């Protein structure tokens, strides 16, 4: 199950299938300079989400993840953002990203993780890098374990920082800044795909809600697969689980 979630088609394919319009068409409609601007919006959204989302949740491992409630919240924010078109993305994305971060953290907790654990918090952030390629990726380097390896050093340094702090102070946390920058490289591409979908004429508020439902659903799937793998690694060991995961791809 975990591998099926993590290696399924990415966000662009999901949106194309549901909307019936290739995302490439929407990409061509984005105003000049928006690709660079979206990267900055994505980085700022991740920073705000890292500050706020996890620390308001009960950290007791177990329980349900309330995926549906988080989807409704994301759909509502997407509907409001969609009403204002691309201009609403700057205000809407930090809200939807924080909702996604809460949902990811709740999924982590439901799979037995403690949100007090600095490694868990870093692993929650890592989910935003999954299911989409970075600019320098090729087909071989975009799989689940390739992403984990690419981010391993930055995650480790950030976990060391989070282990000594209650909240994230970006000015005093270069390790967190580096981790967020590395994740934003991948997350920004998926935000661009989301913006492209919202740029398609006549989508409006209803389309914005639909796109955001797909957006959060994608990252909920990534989170579920990721934290199932981590649960299995705690039980059977990282090497055994990795070998089994990779072996499934050879069939």
N, C-alpha and C positions, 0 to 999 in steps of 0.2 A: 504493500500500500504506500509506504513512504516514498519509494523510488518512483512510483507512478505519479504521485503528486509533484515531486521535485523535478522530474524530467519531462513533464507534459508540455504542450505548446505554450509559448510565452503570451504575454498580455496582448500584444498586437494581433496575434492570430485569434485570440478569444474575442476581441472587439470586432475584428473583421467578420468573423462568423456570425456574431449576433446582430451587428448593424447592417450587414450586407454590403458594406462599402469598404474597399481596401484602405487601410490606414495611410498608405502612400499618398492617396488623394488628399487626405487631411494635412499631411506633412507639407505638401506643396502649397497649401493655403496659409500656412503660418507666416506672419509678417517677417520681413527681413530683420535679423538680429535677435529673433525670439529664441533660437536654439541656445545662444550664450546666456540670455537672460534666464531661461528656465533652469540652467545649471545652478545659478545663484539662488533662485527661489527654492529649488530642491534642497540645497545645502542648508539654507536658513530654516526650512521646514523640519529637517532632521534634527537640527540643533534644538529647536523648541520642543519637539517631541521627546527628545532624550532628557530634557530638563523636567518635563511635567508628567508624562503619561504613566510611567511605572510606579512612581512613588505614592500615588493615591490609591493603589490597589492593595487589598489584603494579601500578605505574602505567604500565607499558609499553603503548602503544596496540595494539589488535588482539586476536586470540585469541577464544575462545568465552566466552559469558556465563553458562553453567551455570544456565540458568533452572530446570531440573527440580530440581536440588539445593536451590535456594532455596525452591521451592514445597514440597518435602518438609519443610524446616525450619519453614516457616510453618504447614504443616498440623499438625505435631507441637505447636507452641506453641498453635495454635488448639484442638487436642484437649484439651490440659491446661486451657486457659482455659475451654473449653466445659463441662468437667466441673464447674467451680465457678460456672458461669452468669455473670451480670453482675458478680458480686463479683470474678471472676477477670480482668476486663478491665483493671483498673488495673495488675496485674502483667504480663499478657500483651501488652498493646499496645506497650510500649516494646521488647519482644523482637521481635515481628513487624515493627515499624516499622524496627528496625535491620536485620533480615534483608532487608526490602524495599529499604532504602537501599543495602545491599551489592549486591543484584541490579541496582538501577538504575545504580549505578556500574559494575558489570561490563558492562552493556549499553552504557553510554557508551563504555567502553574498547574494546568490540568494534566500535564504529562509528568508531574512530579518534581518540577524545578522550584527552587526557592528564589523569590525575587530579591531577597537580601544578598544573594550570591552575586558578586561582581561579574563572574563569568557568565551567569545567566543574563544579566543586563546587557553585556556586550553581545551575547548570542542573539538577543532580541533585536538589537540594531542591525546585526548581520543579515537578518531576513530581508531587509530592504535591498540588499545586493543580489538576491537570488531570483532566478527565473528570467533574467535579462542579461544581455551582453554589455560589456564595457567596450569602448571604442577600439581597444587594441586586441580584443578577443578574436580567436578563430573558433571553429566548431569544436575542436578538441579541448580548448581552454575555458569553455563556458559551462561545464557540468557542475554538479553540486560540490563534489570534493575539490574540484579545481578552484572554485570560488573560496571555499574554506581555506585552502592552502594560500591563495593570493592574499587573504586578509589576516592570516594567522598572527603575524608579528604585530600588526596594528591592534588587533583584538587583544592580544596578550598585554600590551602596554596600557591600553585603555582599561582593562580589567584591574591591573595593578593600581591605577589611579582611582577607579570607582570603589575599590576596596577600602580606600582611606577617606572617602568623602560621602556625605549624605546627599548633596545635590551637585550638579555639574556646573562648575564655574569655568566657562570657556577660556577666559583670559588667563587662568592659572592652570589650564589643562591642555597643554600641547598634544598630549597623547590622544585625548578625545577629539581634538580638532583634526588630527591626522586620520583617525578612524572614520570620522564623519566625512571627510574629504574623499577618502577611498571608496566609501559606500555610495556617496553622492554621485560619483562617476558613473556607477551602474544605475542607481535609482533615477538619476536625471534623464536617462534614455527612456525609461518607462514613463516618467512624467511627460516627456515630449510626446510619446505615443498617446497618452491620455489627452494632452492639449490638442493634438492633431485630430482626435476623435471629436472633441468639443468644437473644433473649428469647422467641421462639416456643416453646411447650411441646414437650417430648419431643425436642428437637434433641440436647441433651447433648454429650458429647465428640465423637462422630462428626460431629454437625452443626457443632460449632465448628471441626473440622478442614476440613470442606467449605467453610464460610464463609470461612475464612482462605485456602484455596486459590483461591477466587474473588477474594478481596481482593488477594492478591499478583499473581494473573494479570492483574487489571485494571491495576495500576500497571506491571507489566512491559510490557503493550501500550502504555500511555501513554509509557513510557520509550523503547520501540523506535521508535514514531512520532516522538517528539520528537528523538531523536538521529539518526534518518535525515534529518529536515528540516535539522538543524544541519550534518550532513555535506554535504548538497546545497548549503546556503548557503555553506559554505566553498569549494565547487567552482564554483558558478554565480553567487554573489552573493545577498544577502538579498532585495533587491527583486524579482529575477527569480523566485526560488523562492516568495516570498509571493504574487506575482501569479498564478503557475501554480496554487498551492494554492487560492486564493480562486476562481479561474476554474472549478475542478472543482466547486465548490459551486453554480455557476450553471447547471450542465447538468441 
